[in-house]
Amino acid sequence: MASAGTMAGQLVKAKLEIYKDDSAKAALGEISFFFNPQAIRVTKSVPYREQPQAGANAQTNQFTHGDKAEIDFGELIFDTFEQRKSVYKTYIVKLEQLLHFQKELHRPPRVLFSWGSGFGSGEGKINSGRFFVSRLEVNYTMFLPDGTPVRATAKLTLTEDIDPKKDTKKNSPDVAKVHLVQRGDTLQGIAYKEYDSPAEWRRIAEANSIDDPSELQPGTRLLVPPILK
C-alpha cells in the first residue's frame, strides 16, 4: 500500500492549497514543500469547567467548548543552493504572505494542507480546509558570498478556523426544556449551555419571572423556552 508520501511508487509532494473561501473554485494557488515533512504534530484539546456539587466527593466537569485544532510542522527545509537563487524570494516570501491581511478578503487567506491520499479534504480528516497560518519561524543557514540566502529551515503552525454558522449548533432552538438548577449555576451559564449564547439569559429570566438573576436556588426547575424561527 502506498504511503501518504507516495502514490503508485511515485513521490507525492506535500503542499498548502490557498483558498479565498471553502469553494475549490476559489483556489488562489498552492505552495509545494521543497522536502516533505519528517514529522507532523496535530493537537486538539477540550477544556472543562469544574462544577461544584453539594455532597459529592469531587467536582463534576461541565463541557463549555472545544479548543481549535493545530497542525505543527517541526522543521521544513528549503534549499536553492544549486540554482543560486534566493531561498527567501523563491519560497519563504510565499509563506509570509499567508500571514498577511489581504485587502480583498479582509483577512489572511485560508489554507488546506494536502499530501496525497493521507491528508486531503472531504474524508473526515483533521484538515477540513479551514485553517490559517498562525505562526512562521524561519532560520537561514546557508548564504552565497554576496549574502544571498540559499537554505532555510522553517517551523510552521496552522490553526483551525471555525465557521460559527456551521460549527455552532443550538442545543434547544425550537423545543422547550426544563433545567434543574445546580449549586453554582448562573442564568448566563444556563443560556450558554442551552442556546450557545450567554446573552440569551434574559429569555430564561422572563419565562420564569426572575427579577434578580443572582438569587438562583439549587433544586429550582427553570423553563428554558424555545427559540422559534
Residue frames relative to the residue before (quaternion, step in Angstrom):
aa qw qx qy qz dx dy dz
M 1.0000 0.0000 0.0000 0.0000 0.00 0.00 0.00
A 0.4489 -0.6979 0.4874 0.2717 3.57 -0.88 0.92
S 0.4265 -0.6911 0.5241 0.2564 3.57 -1.07 0.75
A 0.7193 -0.4223 0.3147 0.4530 3.54 -1.36 0.02
G 0.7153 0.4585 -0.2579 0.4601 3.58 1.10 -0.63
T 0.7641 0.2583 -0.1713 0.5657 3.59 1.23 -0.15
M 0.0595 -0.7624 0.6432 0.0382 3.53 -1.16 0.67
A 0.8301 -0.0597 -0.0224 0.5539 3.58 -0.65 1.22
G 0.7290 -0.4473 0.2364 0.4611 3.57 0.98 0.86
Q 0.6279 0.5304 -0.3367 0.4594 3.59 1.26 -0.09
L 0.5027 -0.6462 0.4848 0.3077 3.55 -1.06 0.78
V 0.1601 -0.7724 0.6104 0.0720 3.56 -0.91 0.97
K 0.3319 -0.7635 0.5235 0.1810 3.56 -0.75 1.04
A 0.4050 -0.6660 0.5720 0.2554 3.54 -1.07 0.81
K 0.0232 0.8181 -0.5716 0.0576 3.56 -1.04 0.72
L 0.3432 -0.6710 0.6082 0.2491 3.51 -1.39 0.23
E 0.1896 -0.7578 0.6159 0.1025 3.55 -0.76 1.08
I 0.2517 -0.8001 0.5366 0.0929 3.57 -0.78 1.07
Y 0.0660 -0.8287 0.5552 -0.0240 3.57 -0.78 1.09
K 0.4653 -0.6217 0.5514 0.3049 3.50 -1.29 0.52
D 0.7849 -0.0327 0.0562 0.6162 3.54 1.02 -0.89
D 0.7473 -0.4075 0.2747 0.4473 3.59 -1.15 -0.51
S 0.5674 0.6124 -0.3784 0.3998 3.56 1.25 -0.04
A 0.4848 -0.6693 0.4808 0.2930 3.56 -0.91 0.92
K 0.6126 0.5662 -0.3492 0.4268 3.58 1.19 -0.48
A 0.6864 0.4796 -0.2732 0.4735 3.56 1.24 -0.34
A 0.2880 0.7785 -0.5134 0.2177 3.59 1.16 0.47
L 0.3121 -0.7564 0.5509 0.1639 3.55 -0.98 0.91
G 0.7183 -0.3407 0.2564 0.5497 3.58 1.22 -0.33
E 0.3098 -0.7386 0.5609 0.2094 3.54 -1.24 -0.34
I 0.2441 -0.7258 0.6241 0.1555 3.53 -1.36 0.40
S 0.2051 -0.7818 0.5797 0.1028 3.58 -0.54 1.16
F 0.4507 -0.6725 0.5132 0.2850 3.56 -1.03 0.80
F 0.5289 -0.6293 0.4627 0.3318 3.57 -1.05 0.73
F 0.7482 0.0622 -0.0344 0.6597 3.55 1.04 -0.91
N 0.5142 -0.6282 0.4760 0.3381 3.59 -1.04 0.69
P 0.6003 -0.5887 0.3921 0.3732 3.63 -1.06 0.64
Q 0.3903 -0.6994 0.5520 0.2321 3.53 -1.16 0.72
A 0.7942 0.0417 -0.0019 0.6062 3.57 1.18 -0.56
I 0.0763 -0.7665 0.6372 0.0261 3.54 -1.11 0.79
R 0.1143 -0.7967 0.5917 0.0454 3.57 -0.77 1.03
V 0.1122 -0.7807 0.6138 0.0338 3.56 -0.83 1.05
T 0.0293 -0.8054 0.5918 -0.0152 3.58 -0.78 1.02
K 0.0810 0.7577 -0.6427 0.0794 3.54 -1.12 0.82
S 0.0116 -0.8138 0.5806 -0.0227 3.58 -0.72 1.00
V 0.2021 -0.7557 0.6136 0.1076 3.53 -1.27 0.56
P 0.1850 -0.7979 0.5627 0.1115 3.63 -0.30 1.16
Y 0.1776 -0.7669 0.6087 0.0991 3.54 -1.17 0.66
R 0.3495 -0.7091 0.5719 0.2189 3.55 -1.15 0.69
E 0.3912 -0.7244 0.5172 0.2340 3.56 -0.82 1.01
Q 0.1461 -0.7990 0.5827 0.0278 3.52 -0.81 1.10
P 0.3267 -0.7608 0.5211 0.2073 3.63 -0.52 1.11
Q 0.1136 -0.7825 0.6108 0.0413 3.56 -1.05 0.83
A 0.4685 -0.6855 0.4816 0.2806 3.58 -0.81 0.99
G 0.8407 0.1867 -0.1561 0.4838 3.56 -0.89 0.98
A 0.5651 0.5968 -0.3927 0.4126 3.59 1.25 -0.03
N 0.5390 -0.6360 0.4509 0.3189 3.57 -1.18 0.57
A 0.7934 0.0592 -0.0252 0.6053 3.57 1.19 -0.45
Q 0.5873 -0.5664 0.4402 0.3748 3.53 -1.26 0.37
T 0.3946 -0.6916 0.5468 0.2587 3.54 -1.16 0.58
N 0.4247 -0.6894 0.5260 0.2600 3.55 -1.25 0.44
Q 0.1344 -0.7857 0.6015 0.0532 3.55 -0.85 1.02
F 0.3910 -0.7237 0.5198 0.2308 3.55 -0.72 1.08
T 0.1329 -0.7918 0.5924 0.0668 3.56 -0.96 0.88
H 0.7546 -0.2509 0.2127 0.5678 3.57 0.79 -1.02
G 0.4091 -0.6765 0.5432 0.2829 3.55 -1.26 0.25
D 0.4465 -0.6683 0.5204 0.2886 3.56 -1.10 0.64
K 0.6033 -0.5762 0.4125 0.3658 3.54 -1.22 0.43
A 0.4707 -0.6558 0.5117 0.2941 3.55 -1.11 0.70
E 0.1279 -0.7801 0.6079 0.0744 3.55 -1.20 0.61
I 0.1753 -0.7445 0.6349 0.1086 3.54 -1.18 0.71
D 0.0884 -0.8037 0.5884 0.0102 3.57 -0.69 1.14
F 0.1707 -0.7373 0.6464 0.0974 3.53 -1.04 0.91
G 0.4062 -0.7783 0.4234 0.2237 3.55 -0.30 1.28
E 0.7960 -0.1405 0.1223 0.5759 3.60 0.82 -0.93
L 0.0625 -0.7799 0.6227 -0.0086 3.53 -0.63 1.20
I 0.2204 -0.7939 0.5585 0.0959 3.58 -0.79 1.03
F 0.0487 -0.7717 0.6341 0.0011 3.54 -0.98 0.97
D 0.0065 0.8250 -0.5602 0.0746 3.58 -0.77 1.03
T 0.0078 0.7943 -0.6066 0.0336 3.58 -0.87 1.01
F 0.2391 0.8152 -0.5003 0.1674 3.58 1.22 0.47
E 0.6884 0.4892 -0.3008 0.4430 3.60 0.80 -0.94
Q 0.6938 0.4570 -0.2777 0.4824 3.59 1.05 -0.68
R 0.2985 -0.7728 0.4963 0.2593 3.57 1.32 -0.33
K 0.4789 0.6397 -0.4501 0.3986 3.55 1.05 0.84
S 0.5960 -0.5626 0.4326 0.3756 3.54 -1.24 0.42
V 0.3823 -0.7211 0.5286 0.2332 3.57 -0.74 1.04
Y 0.5859 0.5743 -0.3684 0.4374 3.57 1.17 -0.53
K 0.7184 0.4421 -0.2582 0.4710 3.57 0.79 -1.04
T 0.6794 0.5101 -0.2901 0.4405 3.59 1.07 -0.70
Y 0.8354 0.1593 -0.0386 0.5247 3.58 0.90 -0.92
I 0.7390 0.4842 -0.2758 0.3787 3.56 0.54 -1.20
V 0.6343 0.5441 -0.3463 0.4262 3.59 0.94 -0.82
K 0.6151 0.5415 -0.3470 0.4561 3.60 1.11 -0.62
L 0.6486 0.4979 -0.3151 0.4818 3.57 1.04 -0.76
E 0.6285 0.5439 -0.3376 0.4418 3.58 1.01 -0.79
Q 0.6251 0.5618 -0.3435 0.4192 3.58 1.02 -0.75
L 0.6169 0.5630 -0.3437 0.4293 3.58 1.16 -0.54
L 0.6634 0.4702 -0.2954 0.5016 3.58 1.30 -0.21
H 0.6280 0.5774 -0.3181 0.4137 3.57 1.27 -0.25
F 0.5497 -0.5966 0.4870 0.3237 3.52 -1.20 0.68
Q 0.1905 -0.7736 0.5971 0.0929 3.55 -0.86 1.04
K 0.4725 -0.7254 0.4219 0.2693 3.55 -0.58 1.20
E 0.7047 0.4689 -0.2863 0.4489 3.60 0.89 -0.85
L 0.7015 0.4368 -0.2595 0.4998 3.58 1.23 -0.48
H 0.2861 -0.7648 0.5026 0.2839 3.57 1.25 -0.59
R 0.7358 0.2089 -0.1770 0.6193 3.59 1.18 0.65
P 0.6000 -0.4972 0.4390 0.4472 3.60 -1.25 0.00
P 0.5646 -0.6079 0.4198 0.3680 3.62 -1.11 0.46
R 0.4533 -0.6447 0.5371 0.3006 3.56 -1.25 0.46
V 0.1769 -0.7844 0.5856 0.1020 3.55 -1.21 0.48
L 0.2003 -0.7227 0.6444 0.1497 3.51 -1.37 0.34
F 0.2849 -0.7333 0.5902 0.1812 3.58 -0.82 0.98
S 0.0018 -0.8111 0.5818 -0.0611 3.55 -0.65 1.12
W 0.1148 0.7744 -0.6139 0.1007 3.54 -0.99 0.94
G 0.8055 -0.2362 0.1104 0.5322 3.54 -0.02 1.30
S 0.7582 -0.3459 0.2746 0.4796 3.55 -1.07 -0.76
G 0.5755 0.6251 -0.3690 0.3766 3.59 1.24 -0.23
F 0.7735 0.1195 -0.0623 0.6193 3.55 1.13 -0.69
G 0.3174 0.7317 -0.5400 0.2688 3.53 -0.16 1.30
S 0.5553 -0.6098 0.4465 0.3470 3.54 -1.27 0.13
G 0.7815 0.3896 -0.2573 0.4138 3.52 -1.33 0.31
E 0.6738 0.4796 -0.3055 0.4719 3.61 1.21 0.19
G 0.5849 -0.5967 0.3679 0.4081 3.57 1.20 0.36
K 0.3746 0.7345 -0.4881 0.2862 3.57 1.18 0.44
I 0.6611 -0.5035 0.3692 0.4162 3.55 -1.31 0.18
N 0.7055 0.4089 -0.2812 0.5059 3.61 1.07 -0.51
S 0.1589 -0.8338 0.5274 0.0363 3.54 -0.06 1.37
G 0.5875 -0.5560 0.3888 0.4411 3.58 1.21 -0.30
R 0.6818 0.4518 -0.2866 0.4989 3.57 1.25 -0.26
F 0.3523 0.7084 -0.5256 0.3128 3.56 0.30 1.32
F 0.2033 -0.7195 0.6459 0.1539 3.50 -1.33 0.54
V 0.4415 -0.6111 0.5639 0.3372 3.56 -1.24 0.42
S 0.1224 -0.8390 0.5294 0.0284 3.58 -0.44 1.20
R 0.8085 0.0773 -0.0358 0.5824 3.61 1.17 -0.40
L 0.0188 0.7724 -0.6338 0.0357 3.54 -1.05 0.89
E 0.0043 0.7859 -0.6168 0.0434 3.55 -0.77 1.08
V 0.0690 -0.8262 0.5585 -0.0276 3.58 -0.60 1.19
N 0.0849 -0.7715 0.6300 0.0253 3.54 -1.02 0.92
Y 0.2211 -0.7819 0.5726 0.1095 3.61 -0.58 1.18
T 0.1107 -0.8549 0.5067 -0.0110 3.57 -0.65 1.14
M 0.7882 0.1782 -0.1319 0.5741 3.62 1.20 -0.09
F 0.0645 -0.8054 0.5889 -0.0160 3.55 -0.98 0.94
L 0.4594 -0.6222 0.5496 0.3159 3.54 -1.28 0.45
P 0.6989 -0.4724 0.3111 0.4378 3.63 -1.20 0.32
D 0.7020 0.4549 -0.2818 0.4699 3.61 1.07 -0.59
G 0.6331 -0.5767 0.3150 0.4092 3.56 1.30 0.19
T 0.4518 0.6882 -0.4551 0.3393 3.59 1.26 0.02
P 0.3515 -0.7368 0.5306 0.2281 3.63 -0.71 0.99
V 0.0691 -0.8284 0.5559 0.0020 3.59 -0.80 1.01
R 0.7675 0.1924 -0.1706 0.5872 3.59 1.23 0.08
A 0.0583 0.7960 -0.5975 0.0779 3.54 -0.97 0.89
T 0.1986 -0.7223 0.6436 0.1572 3.53 -1.26 0.53
A 0.1093 -0.8139 0.5705 0.0161 3.55 -0.92 0.93
K 0.2008 -0.7193 0.6513 0.1343 3.53 -1.22 0.70
L 0.0711 -0.8257 0.5577 -0.0463 3.52 -0.69 1.17
T 0.0772 -0.7890 0.6089 0.0270 3.56 -0.98 0.90
L 0.1527 -0.7563 0.6316 0.0758 3.54 -0.97 0.97
T 0.1354 -0.7897 0.5958 0.0559 3.57 -0.95 0.92
E 0.5301 -0.6656 0.4359 0.2934 3.54 -0.88 1.04
D 0.2277 -0.7445 0.6136 0.1318 3.54 -1.07 0.82
I 0.2222 -0.8014 0.5472 0.0943 3.57 -0.65 1.14
D 0.2336 -0.7358 0.6199 0.1406 3.55 -0.97 0.92
P 0.3462 -0.7793 0.4742 0.2192 3.62 -0.28 1.18
K 0.6020 0.5695 -0.3664 0.4231 3.60 1.12 -0.54
K 0.7459 0.3777 -0.2090 0.5073 3.57 1.13 -0.69
D 0.7834 0.3932 -0.1800 0.4464 3.57 0.93 -0.88
T 0.6677 0.4439 -0.3124 0.5094 3.60 1.20 -0.31
K 0.0411 -0.8150 0.5775 -0.0242 3.56 -0.54 1.18
K 0.4055 -0.6980 0.5337 0.2520 3.53 -0.87 0.92
N 0.4314 -0.7083 0.4945 0.2599 3.57 -0.93 0.89
S 0.8184 0.0381 0.0177 0.5732 3.58 1.01 -0.75
P 0.0575 0.8520 -0.5187 0.0401 3.62 0.56 1.06
D 0.8341 0.1719 -0.0588 0.5208 3.60 1.02 -0.68
V 0.6704 0.4325 -0.3001 0.5230 3.60 1.25 0.35
A 0.4101 -0.7073 0.5178 0.2519 3.59 -0.80 0.97
K 0.0695 -0.7892 0.6099 0.0176 3.57 -1.09 0.76
V 0.3221 -0.7036 0.5931 0.2223 3.54 -1.35 0.25
H 0.1458 -0.7918 0.5906 0.0556 3.57 -0.84 1.04
L 0.2796 -0.7450 0.5850 0.1566 3.58 -0.85 1.00
V 0.3854 -0.7546 0.4868 0.2122 3.56 -0.49 1.21
Q 0.1616 -0.7656 0.6189 0.0681 3.55 -0.94 1.00
R 0.6314 -0.5174 0.4006 0.4162 3.56 -1.22 0.43
G 0.7716 0.3071 -0.2516 0.4970 3.59 -0.82 1.00
D 0.4957 0.6562 -0.4323 0.3698 3.60 1.26 -0.16
T 0.0834 -0.7450 0.6572 0.0776 3.54 -1.27 0.57
L 0.6158 -0.5469 0.4012 0.4009 3.56 -1.19 0.41
Q 0.6282 0.5339 -0.3401 0.4524 3.56 1.06 -0.73
G 0.6627 0.5084 -0.3001 0.4608 3.56 1.01 -0.83
I 0.6439 0.5082 -0.3167 0.4762 3.55 1.03 -0.80
A 0.6427 0.5236 -0.3180 0.4600 3.58 1.00 -0.84
Y 0.6369 0.5139 -0.3345 0.4673 3.57 1.02 -0.76
K 0.6651 0.5150 -0.3037 0.4474 3.57 0.92 -0.89
E 0.7658 0.3973 -0.2000 0.4645 3.57 0.88 -0.96
Y 0.8069 0.2535 -0.1143 0.5212 3.58 1.01 -0.80
D 0.3840 -0.7151 0.4753 0.3395 3.58 1.31 -0.25
S 0.7118 0.3540 -0.2630 0.5468 3.59 1.15 0.55
P 0.3373 -0.7603 0.5147 0.2081 3.63 -0.46 1.14
A 0.5742 0.6137 -0.3749 0.3913 3.59 1.20 -0.47
E 0.6245 0.5596 -0.3378 0.4273 3.61 1.24 -0.30
W 0.3461 0.7774 -0.4765 0.2209 3.62 1.25 0.16
R 0.6107 0.5702 -0.3601 0.4150 3.60 1.08 -0.66
R 0.5735 0.5877 -0.3738 0.4312 3.58 1.13 -0.61
I 0.6787 0.4699 -0.2761 0.4922 3.58 1.00 -0.88
A 0.6354 0.5385 -0.3289 0.4451 3.58 0.99 -0.86
E 0.6808 0.4876 -0.2924 0.4618 3.58 0.90 -0.91
A 0.6601 0.5223 -0.3121 0.4404 3.59 0.98 -0.82
N 0.7656 0.3339 -0.1700 0.5229 3.58 1.19 -0.59
S 0.4352 -0.7300 0.4311 0.3029 3.60 1.33 0.32
I 0.3024 0.7510 -0.5200 0.2721 3.57 0.91 0.95
D 0.2386 -0.7904 0.5527 0.1132 3.58 -0.63 1.16
D 0.7827 0.1939 -0.0945 0.5839 3.56 1.02 -0.82
P 0.2696 -0.8124 0.4937 0.1539 3.64 -0.17 1.24
S 0.6053 0.5727 -0.3633 0.4167 3.61 1.20 -0.27
E 0.7005 0.4618 -0.2667 0.4743 3.61 1.23 -0.24
L 0.1713 0.7776 -0.5782 0.1779 3.57 0.70 1.07
Q 0.2378 -0.7831 0.5623 0.1183 3.57 -0.87 0.96
P 0.4854 -0.6583 0.4863 0.3074 3.61 -0.82 0.96
G 0.7501 0.3547 -0.2890 0.4776 3.55 -0.99 0.89
T 0.5392 0.6131 -0.4031 0.4134 3.58 1.27 -0.22
R 0.2858 -0.7383 0.5846 0.1776 3.54 -1.05 0.79
L 0.1326 -0.8040 0.5786 0.0341 3.54 -0.73 1.13
L 0.3801 -0.6873 0.5707 0.2395 3.53 -1.05 0.80
V 0.1598 -0.7597 0.6248 0.0835 3.56 -0.83 1.02
P 0.2536 -0.8164 0.4968 0.1494 3.61 -0.14 1.24
P 0.5350 -0.6320 0.4504 0.3339 3.57 -1.17 0.49
I 0.3367 -0.6606 0.6145 0.2696 3.53 -1.35 0.25
L 0.1618 -0.8210 0.5440 0.0617 3.54 -0.27 1.26
K 0.3333 -0.7465 0.5450 0.1861 3.56 -0.92 0.94
